[in-house]
Amino acid sequence: MSTLFDIFGFLNVVLRGLDFVAQSVLLGSVAFVVLVATPLAGEVQRELSPVLVGCRRVIQAAALAVVVAVTATTVVNAAVLAASLTVSWREVAGAGFVIAGAAKVIIAVMIGLLASIGSVPAVSTRSALGAAGALFLCTALADSHAAARLRDNGLPLLATGAHELGAALWLGGLPCFWWALRRAGTRELASRIGKRFSALAITGVALILAGAAIFVAMYIGSIDAVYGTAYGAMALTKSVLLGMLLLLGFANFRAVRRVAAGGTALPRVRRLVEVEMGIGFAVLMAAASITSMPPAVDLTQDRVTFSELVERITPAIPRITSPEHATLGIPALQARLDEERRAEQESPTVRAFVPGSGMLPPRNLEDLEWSEYNHHWAGLLVAAMGLAALAQRSGRAPWAKHWPLLFLLLAVFLFLRADPEVWPMGEIGIIESLKDPEVAQHRLFVLLIVAFALFEWSLRTGRIDSHKLMRIFPLLMALGGTLLLTHSHALGNVKEELLIDMTHMPIAVLGISAGWARWLEVEALEEEGRWAGWLWPGCLVLIGLLLLGYREA
């Protein structure tokens, strides 16, 4: 159970993020069917039939995803609550979040069943779907920050409802919109669907912004809370991603208007929708990370001051030398414990740190220097990758096609250096070390980096000739950036955790941007693929420079 406590923070954010995604797609798909697709059925029923079939499948898949995500989240939270309060599962079953989770599951199943009735939903079915969607949204509010407030939660509940409904109408409806663009039999039908969905998406954006304005006033409250608390910093990061989404949405809005006139090809609109869905996924994961934090207004102590932030981000000479491994916190403490046991002639040896024990590992100044050294050399490698990718893009450096192999060097470097207490440098075994959530996240990132290297190098050297496999690299890059939004550091110091996370947030945004820019380059060899081919290597260079400026002291 102690292992569950250690990984609970990271696991809870990921599961809650997946819940947000499934919830948004379920509500958005219902809205798409009820408000966009079905009203056109009376005029173009034959042409619309493939679209409705796809939308039903999206609803059913989203309903299943909700059941899985909510069940997993509820079970994990219930297990932690039962263990921490030493109460029975019967008592935990009466908790508010358990009841709300059960209600969400039941209503999701109901929506999935309603979506299976008839090829074109009747008026009664449409009404039932809409009512079930509204009821589902109400149950989703039961475990929000607003519901947790003990008093004056009416306005926050309204803002949360507007925010989540807006995300569903816009981001949650994108999968059905993408499917409709693929299956619409005529350009005219695609244009009509696009115009109706644009109106729905604009409504969603308005609801999101209205809810966000209330959140800023009630949950953040001041400028210093934006950069001084984890809640404010993550909210700012989410706002940057939302800004990127709004630019894409505006581009798609204009493109949809040109489809009917024959000025824009449908494949271009679909490509932009794919990028919208990808960045939308990252926004919802960021939202899950925010909901795992206490509101900024509730944290008035240990805020990062502006001068502390400026001092931390001020560029300094990169650290190119590393302290000795034996001087780090865990090895030094272990050596001292071993010496004490030998002096007292006692055995067995007491371990300085046990993953999964619930105790934070000891850290000293040498640990900070070790971490800075790792980040700075990783920055050099990432910047070199970006420059080499730019050189290949220029067409004047054929040798630069082998640049993905630098990812293997980075993976080996991180495997050896990221967690010095773990084998092969330390005495903790690899399997045992995975009980530590930070180590587990580092190992996951190493696997993603190895996948980057192998697939991209094989594709660029012609060893693999597959358009589908070319999508793996951008997807993994975007996934890595998204997971970085959920990455956590267990330091036991609120300020230090925030200062480190604030250096990772821009890297996450750049990673997400690089991944989806590369996606556009792969999918669109012409038009936007040209500028995207220059954008993503530039993002890698910027990531490298940020890593070179990383400091922990």
MIGUGU-855269 format. One record per residue (C-alpha): residue number from 0; residue in three letters; x, y, z. Coordinates in steps of 0.25 Angstrom, whole numbers, plus 5000, padded with zeros to 4 digits. Layout:
N
> num;residu;xx;yy;zz
> NUM;ALA;X;Y;Z
...
This chain:
553
> num;residu;xx;yy;zz
> 0;MET;5000;5000;5000
> 1;SER;5012;5009;5003
> 2;THR;5015;5008;4988
> 3;LEU;5001;5013;4984
> 4;PHE;5003;5025;4993
> 5;ASP;5016;5028;4986
> 6;ILE;5011;5027;4972
> 7;PHE;4997;5033;4975
> 8;GLY;5000;5047;4971
> 9;PHE;5005;5044;4957
> 10;LEU;4995;5032;4955
> 11;ASN;4983;5041;4960
> 12;VAL;4986;5052;4950
> 13;VAL;4988;5043;4938
> 14;LEU;4975;5035;4941
> 15;ARG;4967;5048;4944
> 16;GLY;4973;5054;4931
> 17;LEU;4968;5042;4923
> 18;ASP;4954;5043;4930
> 19;PHE;4954;5058;4925
> 20;VAL;4957;5054;4911
> 21;ALA;4946;5042;4911
> 22;GLN;4936;5051;4917
> 23;SER;4938;5063;4908
> 24;VAL;4938;5054;4895
> 25;LEU;4925;5047;4901
> 26;LEU;4918;5060;4903
> 27;GLY;4923;5066;4890
> 28;SER;4919;5055;4882
> 29;VAL;4905;5055;4887
> 30;ALA;4904;5070;4884
> 31;PHE;4910;5068;4870
> 32;VAL;4899;5057;4867
> 33;VAL;4888;5065;4874
> 34;LEU;4891;5079;4869
> 35;VAL;4899;5077;4856
> 36;ALA;4897;5064;4849
> 37;THR;4883;5060;4852
> 38;PRO;4876;5073;4848
> 39;LEU;4882;5071;4834
> 40;ALA;4876;5057;4833
> 41;GLY;4863;5061;4827
> 42;GLU;4869;5068;4815
> 43;VAL;4881;5059;4812
> 44;GLN;4878;5046;4819
> 45;ARG;4885;5036;4810
> 46;GLU;4898;5045;4809
> 47;LEU;4898;5047;4824
> 48;SER;4896;5032;4828
> 49;PRO;4911;5029;4828
> 50;VAL;4914;5041;4837
> 51;LEU;4903;5037;4847
> 52;VAL;4909;5022;4847
> 53;GLY;4923;5028;4851
> 54;CYS;4917;5037;4861
> 55;ARG;4910;5026;4868
> 56;ARG;4923;5018;4869
> 57;VAL;4930;5030;4875
> 58;ILE;4919;5031;4885
> 59;GLN;4920;5017;4889
> 60;ALA;4935;5017;4890
> 61;ALA;4935;5029;4898
> 62;ALA;4925;5023;4907
> 63;LEU;4933;5011;4909
> 64;ALA;4945;5020;4912
> 65;VAL;4938;5027;4923
> 66;VAL;4934;5014;4929
> 67;VAL;4948;5009;4930
> 68;ALA;4954;5023;4934
> 69;VAL;4944;5026;4944
> 70;THR;4945;5012;4950
> 71;ALA;4960;5012;4951
> 72;THR;4960;5026;4957
> 73;THR;4949;5023;4967
> 74;VAL;4956;5010;4972
> 75;VAL;4970;5016;4973
> 76;ASN;4964;5028;4981
> 77;ALA;4956;5018;4990
> 78;ALA;4968;5010;4993
> 79;VAL;4976;5022;4997
> 80;LEU;4964;5027;5006
> 81;ALA;4962;5013;5012
> 82;ALA;4977;5011;5015
> 83;SER;4979;5025;5020
> 84;LEU;4967;5026;5030
> 85;THR;4968;5011;5033
> 86;VAL;4953;5009;5030
> 87;SER;4946;4998;5023
> 88;TRP;4942;4998;5008
> 89;ARG;4927;4998;5012
> 90;GLU;4929;5011;5019
> 91;VAL;4937;5017;5007
> 92;ALA;4926;5013;4998
> 93;GLY;4917;5024;5004
> 94;ALA;4927;5035;5000
> 95;GLY;4922;5045;4991
> 96;PHE;4933;5043;4980
> 97;VAL;4929;5028;4980
> 98;ILE;4914;5031;4978
> 99;ALA;4918;5042;4967
> 100;GLY;4927;5032;4960
> 101;ALA;4916;5021;4960
> 102;ALA;4906;5031;4955
> 103;LYS;4915;5035;4944
> 104;VAL;4917;5020;4940
> 105;ILE;4902;5017;4939
> 106;ILE;4899;5030;4931
> 107;ALA;4911;5027;4922
> 108;VAL;4905;5013;4919
> 109;MET;4891;5019;4917
> 110;ILE;4897;5029;4907
> 111;GLY;4904;5017;4899
> 112;LEU;4891;5009;4899
> 113;LEU;4883;5021;4894
> 114;ALA;4893;5024;4883
> 115;SER;4891;5010;4877
> 116;ILE;4876;5012;4875
> 117;GLY;4873;5014;4860
> 118;SER;4881;5019;4848
> 119;VAL;4876;5033;4849
> 120;PRO;4872;5037;4864
> 121;ALA;4857;5040;4865
> 122;VAL;4852;5052;4872
> 123;SER;4850;5045;4885
> 124;THR;4864;5038;4885
> 125;ARG;4870;5052;4882
> 126;SER;4863;5058;4894
> 127;ALA;4867;5046;4903
> 128;LEU;4882;5047;4898
> 129;GLY;4882;5062;4901
> 130;ALA;4875;5060;4915
> 131;ALA;4885;5049;4918
> 132;GLY;4897;5058;4914
> 133;ALA;4892;5069;4923
> 134;LEU;4891;5059;4935
> 135;PHE;4905;5054;4932
> 136;LEU;4910;5068;4933
> 137;CYS;4904;5070;4946
> 138;THR;4910;5057;4952
> 139;ALA;4923;5061;4947
> 140;LEU;4923;5074;4955
> 141;ALA;4921;5066;4968
> 142;ASP;4936;5064;4970
> 143;SER;4941;5077;4965
> 144;HIS;4949;5088;4972
> 145;ALA;4936;5096;4973
> 146;ALA;4928;5085;4979
> 147;ALA;4939;5083;4990
> 148;ARG;4937;5097;4995
> 149;LEU;4930;5098;5008
> 150;ARG;4922;5110;5005
> 151;ASP;4919;5120;4994
> 152;ASN;4921;5110;4983
> 153;GLY;4909;5114;4974
> 154;LEU;4917;5123;4965
> 155;PRO;4929;5113;4964
> 156;LEU;4920;5102;4961
> 157;LEU;4914;5110;4950
> 158;ALA;4928;5114;4944
> 159;THR;4932;5099;4945
> 160;GLY;4920;5095;4938
> 161;ALA;4922;5105;4927
> 162;HIS;4937;5102;4926
> 163;GLU;4934;5087;4924
> 164;LEU;4922;5088;4915
> 165;GLY;4930;5098;4906
> 166;ALA;4942;5088;4905
> 167;ALA;4932;5077;4901
> 168;LEU;4925;5085;4891
> 169;TRP;4938;5089;4884
> 170;LEU;4949;5079;4887
> 171;GLY;4940;5068;4890
> 172;GLY;4932;5069;4877
> 173;LEU;4945;5069;4868
> 174;PRO;4946;5054;4867
> 175;CYS;4932;5054;4861
> 176;PHE;4935;5066;4852
> 177;TRP;4947;5059;4847
> 178;TRP;4939;5047;4844
> 179;ALA;4928;5055;4837
> 180;LEU;4939;5062;4828
> 181;ARG;4944;5048;4824
> 182;ARG;4930;5042;4821
> 183;ALA;4922;5054;4816
> 184;GLY;4918;5050;4801
> 185;THR;4919;5063;4796
> 186;ARG;4927;5076;4798
> 187;GLU;4913;5083;4800
> 188;LEU;4910;5074;4811
> 189;ALA;4924;5075;4818
> 190;SER;4922;5090;4817
> 191;ARG;4909;5090;4824
> 192;ILE;4914;5081;4835
> 193;GLY;4926;5090;4836
> 194;LYS;4918;5103;4838
> 195;ARG;4908;5097;4848
> 196;PHE;4920;5091;4856
> 197;SER;4927;5104;4855
> 198;ALA;4915;5111;4862
> 199;LEU;4915;5100;4873
> 200;ALA;4930;5102;4875
> 201;ILE;4929;5117;4876
> 202;THR;4919;5115;4887
> 203;GLY;4929;5105;4894
> 204;VAL;4940;5115;4893
> 205;ALA;4931;5126;4899
> 206;LEU;4927;5117;4911
> 207;ILE;4942;5113;4913
> 208;LEU;4946;5128;4914
> 209;ALA;4935;5131;4923
> 210;GLY;4938;5120;4932
> 211;ALA;4953;5123;4932
> 212;ALA;4950;5138;4935
> 213;ILE;4943;5134;4948
> 214;PHE;4954;5124;4951
> 215;VAL;4964;5134;4950
> 216;ALA;4957;5144;4960
> 217;MET;4953;5133;4970
> 218;TYR;4964;5123;4970
> 219;ILE;4976;5131;4966
> 220;GLY;4973;5145;4970
> 221;SER;4986;5153;4968
> 222;ILE;4998;5154;4958
> 223;ASP;5008;5148;4969
> 224;ALA;4999;5136;4970
> 225;VAL;5001;5133;4955
> 226;TYR;5016;5131;4956
> 227;GLY;5017;5129;4971
> 228;THR;5008;5116;4972
> 229;ALA;5007;5103;4965
> 230;TYR;4993;5105;4962
> 231;GLY;4995;5119;4955
> 232;ALA;5007;5114;4947
> 233;MET;5000;5102;4942
> 234;ALA;4988;5111;4938
> 235;LEU;4997;5120;4931
> 236;THR;5003;5108;4923
> 237;LYS;4989;5103;4920
> 238;SER;4985;5117;4915
> 239;VAL;4997;5117;4905
> 240;LEU;4992;5103;4900
> 241;LEU;4978;5109;4899
> 242;GLY;4984;5121;4891
> 243;MET;4990;5111;4881
> 244;LEU;4977;5104;4880
> 245;LEU;4969;5117;4877
> 246;LEU;4979;5120;4866
> 247;LEU;4977;5106;4860
> 248;GLY;4962;5108;4862
> 249;PHE;4962;5121;4855
> 250;ALA;4970;5116;4843
> 251;ASN;4960;5104;4842
> 252;PHE;4948;5114;4843
> 253;ARG;4953;5121;4831
> 254;ALA;4956;5109;4824
> 255;VAL;4942;5103;4826
> 256;ARG;4936;5116;4820
> 257;ARG;4945;5114;4807
> 258;VAL;4941;5099;4805
> 259;ALA;4928;5102;4799
> 260;ALA;4934;5112;4789
> 261;GLY;4945;5101;4785
> 262;GLY;4956;5110;4791
> 263;THR;4961;5100;4801
> 264;ALA;4962;5085;4800
> 265;LEU;4956;5076;4811
> 266;PRO;4969;5069;4814
> 267;ARG;4975;5082;4819
> 268;VAL;4963;5084;4829
> 269;ARG;4964;5070;4834
> 270;ARG;4979;5071;4836
> 271;LEU;4977;5084;4845
> 272;VAL;4966;5077;4852
> 273;GLU;4976;5065;4855
> 274;VAL;4985;5075;4861
> 275;GLU;4974;5082;4869
> 276;MET;4970;5068;4875
> 277;GLY;4985;5066;4879
> 278;ILE;4987;5079;4886
> 279;GLY;4973;5078;4892
> 280;PHE;4977;5065;4898
> 281;ALA;4989;5072;4905
> 282;VAL;4980;5084;4910
> 283;LEU;4971;5074;4916
> 284;MET;4983;5067;4923
> 285;ALA;4988;5080;4928
> 286;ALA;4974;5083;4933
> 287;ALA;4975;5069;4941
> 288;SER;4988;5074;4947
> 289;ILE;4982;5087;4951
> 290;THR;4970;5080;4958
> 291;SER;4981;5072;4966
> 292;MET;4986;5085;4973
> 293;PRO;4980;5094;4983
> 294;PRO;4975;5107;4977
> 295;ALA;4985;5118;4978
> 296;VAL;4977;5127;4987
> 297;ASP;4977;5116;4998
> 298;LEU;4993;5116;4998
> 299;THR;4997;5129;5004
> 300;GLN;5011;5123;5009
> 301;ASP;5023;5118;5002
> 302;ARG;5020;5126;4989
> 303;VAL;5031;5128;4980
> 304;THR;5035;5143;4979
> 305;PHE;5038;5150;4966
> 306;SER;5052;5152;4970
> 307;GLU;5054;5137;4973
> 308;LEU;5048;5134;4960
> 309;VAL;5057;5144;4952
> 310;GLU;5069;5139;4960
> 311;ARG;5066;5124;4956
> 312;ILE;5064;5127;4941
> 313;THR;5076;5137;4939
> 314;PRO;5085;5130;4930
> 315;ALA;5098;5124;4936
> 316;ILE;5110;5117;4930
> 317;PRO;5106;5102;4928
> 318;ARG;5112;5092;4938
> 319;ILE;5121;5082;4930
> 320;THR;5127;5075;4941
> 321;SER;5120;5065;4951
> 322;PRO;5122;5063;4965
> 323;GLU;5127;5049;4970
> 324;HIS;5116;5039;4971
> 325;ALA;5120;5035;4986
> 326;THR;5117;5050;4990
> 327;LEU;5103;5049;4986
> 328;GLY;5092;5049;4997
> 329;ILE;5088;5034;4997
> 330;PRO;5102;5028;4995
> 331;ALA;5108;5038;5006
> 332;LEU;5097;5034;5016
> 333;GLN;5099;5019;5013
> 334;ALA;5114;5020;5015
> 335;ARG;5111;5027;5029
> 336;LEU;5101;5017;5033
> 337;ASP;5110;5005;5029
> 338;GLU;5121;5011;5037
> 339;GLU;5112;5013;5049
> 340;ARG;5107;4998;5048
> 341;ARG;5121;4993;5047
> 342;ALA;5126;5001;5059
> 343;GLU;5114;4995;5067
> 344;GLN;5117;4982;5061
> 345;GLU;5102;4980;5057
> 346;SER;5096;4975;5045
> 347;PRO;5089;4975;5035
> 348;THR;5092;4988;5028
> 349;VAL;5081;4999;5029
> 350;ARG;5078;5004;5015
> 351;ALA;5079;5019;5013
> 352;PHE;5067;5019;5004
> 353;VAL;5056;5009;5000
> 354;PRO;5047;5012;4988
> 355;GLY;5032;5011;4992
> 356;SER;5035;5014;5007
> 357;GLY;5028;5027;5006
> 358;MET;5041;5034;5011
> 359;LEU;5047;5045;5002
> 360;PRO;5062;5042;4998
> 361;PRO;5073;5050;5004
> 362;ARG;5078;5061;4996
> 363;ASN;5090;5070;4997
> 364;LEU;5098;5081;4989
> 365;GLU;5105;5070;4981
> 366;ASP;5091;5065;4977
> 367;LEU;5087;5079;4972
> 368;GLU;5100;5080;4964
> 369;TRP;5098;5065;4958
> 370;SER;5084;5069;4953
> 371;GLU;5089;5082;4947
> 372;TYR;5100;5075;4940
> 373;ASN;5090;5065;4935
> 374;HIS;5081;5075;4929
> 375;HIS;5092;5083;4923
> 376;TRP;5098;5072;4915
> 377;ALA;5084;5067;4911
> 378;GLY;5082;5081;4906
> 379;LEU;5095;5081;4898
> 380;LEU;5090;5068;4891
> 381;VAL;5076;5073;4889
> 382;ALA;5081;5086;4883
> 383;ALA;5090;5078;4874
> 384;MET;5078;5070;4869
> 385;GLY;5070;5082;4865
> 386;LEU;5082;5088;4858
> 387;ALA;5085;5075;4850
> 388;ALA;5070;5074;4847
> 389;LEU;5070;5088;4842
> 390;ALA;5083;5085;4833
> 391;GLN;5076;5073;4827
> 392;ARG;5063;5082;4824
> 393;SER;5072;5091;4817
> 394;GLY;5076;5080;4807
> 395;ARG;5091;5084;4808
> 396;ALA;5095;5074;4818
> 397;PRO;5092;5059;4814
> 398;TRP;5100;5054;4826
> 399;ALA;5090;5061;4835
> 400;LYS;5080;5050;4832
> 401;HIS;5086;5042;4843
> 402;TRP;5083;5052;4854
> 403;PRO;5072;5043;4861
> 404;LEU;5084;5034;4866
> 405;LEU;5087;5045;4876
> 406;PHE;5074;5041;4883
> 407;LEU;5081;5028;4886
> 408;LEU;5092;5036;4893
> 409;LEU;5082;5044;4901
> 410;ALA;5075;5031;4905
> 411;VAL;5087;5024;4910
> 412;PHE;5092;5037;4917
> 413;LEU;5078;5038;4924
> 414;PHE;5078;5023;4927
> 415;LEU;5091;5024;4934
> 416;ARG;5090;5038;4940
> 417;ALA;5076;5042;4943
> 418;ASP;5075;5033;4956
> 419;PRO;5089;5031;4961
> 420;GLU;5083;5022;4973
> 421;VAL;5078;5012;4963
> 422;TRP;5086;5001;4956
> 423;PRO;5096;5002;4949
> 424;MET;5102;5013;4957
> 425;GLY;5094;5011;4970
> 426;GLU;5090;4998;4978
> 427;ILE;5075;4999;4976
> 428;GLY;5070;4989;4966
> 429;ILE;5063;4994;4953
> 430;ILE;5050;4987;4957
> 431;GLU;5050;4991;4971
> 432;SER;5053;5006;4967
> 433;LEU;5040;5007;4959
> 434;LYS;5033;5008;4972
> 435;ASP;5038;5022;4972
> 436;PRO;5028;5030;4963
> 437;GLU;5039;5040;4959
> 438;VAL;5049;5028;4955
> 439;ALA;5037;5021;4948
> 440;GLN;5034;5034;4940
> 441;HIS;5049;5036;4936
> 442;ARG;5049;5021;4931
> 443;LEU;5037;5024;4923
> 444;PHE;5043;5036;4916
> 445;VAL;5055;5027;4913
> 446;LEU;5047;5017;4906
> 447;LEU;5040;5028;4898
> 448;ILE;5053;5034;4894
> 449;VAL;5058;5020;4889
> 450;ALA;5046;5019;4881
> 451;PHE;5048;5033;4875
> 452;ALA;5062;5029;4871
> 453;LEU;5059;5016;4864
> 454;PHE;5047;5020;4856
> 455;GLU;5052;5033;4852
> 456;TRP;5066;5028;4848
> 457;SER;5060;5016;4840
> 458;LEU;5050;5025;4833
> 459;ARG;5060;5036;4829
> 460;THR;5070;5026;4824
> 461;GLY;5060;5019;4816
> 462;ARG;5061;5006;4824
> 463;ILE;5046;5007;4826
> 464;ASP;5037;5013;4815
> 465;SER;5023;5014;4822
> 466;HIS;5015;5027;4823
> 467;LYS;5007;5021;4835
> 468;LEU;5020;5019;4842
> 469;MET;5025;5033;4840
> 470;ARG;5014;5037;4849
> 471;ILE;5020;5030;4861
> 472;PHE;5031;5040;4863
> 473;PRO;5022;5052;4864
> 474;LEU;5012;5045;4873
> 475;LEU;5022;5040;4883
> 476;MET;5028;5054;4883
> 477;ALA;5015;5061;4886
> 478;LEU;5012;5050;4896
> 479;GLY;5025;5052;4903
> 480;GLY;5022;5067;4904
> 481;THR;5008;5064;4910
> 482;LEU;5013;5054;4920
> 483;LEU;5023;5065;4924
> 484;LEU;5011;5073;4929
> 485;THR;5008;5062;4939
> 486;HIS;5023;5060;4943
> 487;SER;5025;5062;4958
> 488;HIS;5037;5064;4967
> 489;ALA;5037;5059;4981
> 490;LEU;5046;5069;4988
> 491;GLY;5038;5072;5001
> 492;ASN;5040;5087;4998
> 493;VAL;5029;5094;4991
> 494;LYS;5037;5106;4986
> 495;GLU;5048;5097;4980
> 496;GLU;5037;5087;4974
> 497;LEU;5030;5099;4967
> 498;LEU;5043;5106;4962
> 499;ILE;5047;5092;4956
> 500;ASP;5033;5090;4950
> 501;MET;5033;5104;4944
> 502;THR;5046;5101;4936
> 503;HIS;5039;5088;4931
> 504;MET;5026;5095;4927
> 505;PRO;5031;5103;4915
> 506;ILE;5039;5090;4910
> 507;ALA;5026;5082;4911
> 508;VAL;5019;5093;4902
> 509;LEU;5031;5093;4892
> 510;GLY;5030;5078;4892
> 511;ILE;5015;5078;4889
> 512;SER;5017;5088;4878
> 513;ALA;5029;5081;4872
> 514;GLY;5021;5068;4871
> 515;TRP;5009;5074;4864
> 516;ALA;5017;5082;4855
> 517;ARG;5025;5070;4850
> 518;TRP;5011;5063;4849
> 519;LEU;5007;5074;4839
> 520;GLU;5020;5072;4831
> 521;VAL;5017;5057;4830
> 522;GLU;5003;5059;4826
> 523;ALA;5004;5071;4817
> 524;LEU;5017;5071;4808
> 525;GLU;5012;5084;4802
> 526;GLU;5005;5096;4808
> 527;GLU;5006;5097;4823
> 528;GLY;5016;5085;4823
> 529;ARG;5027;5094;4818
> 530;TRP;5027;5104;4830
> 531;ALA;5024;5092;4839
> 532;GLY;5037;5086;4835
> 533;TRP;5045;5097;4840
> 534;LEU;5037;5100;4852
> 535;TRP;5039;5087;4860
> 536;PRO;5054;5086;4859
> 537;GLY;5054;5100;4864
> 538;CYS;5046;5096;4876
> 539;LEU;5056;5085;4879
> 540;VAL;5067;5096;4878
> 541;LEU;5059;5104;4888
> 542;ILE;5057;5092;4897
> 543;GLY;5072;5090;4897
> 544;LEU;5075;5104;4901
> 545;LEU;5065;5104;4912
> 546;LEU;5072;5091;4918
> 547;LEU;5085;5098;4917
> 548;GLY;5079;5109;4926
> 549;TYR;5074;5100;4936
> 550;ARG;5077;5103;4950
> 551;GLU;5074;5097;4964
> 552;ALA;5082;5106;4973
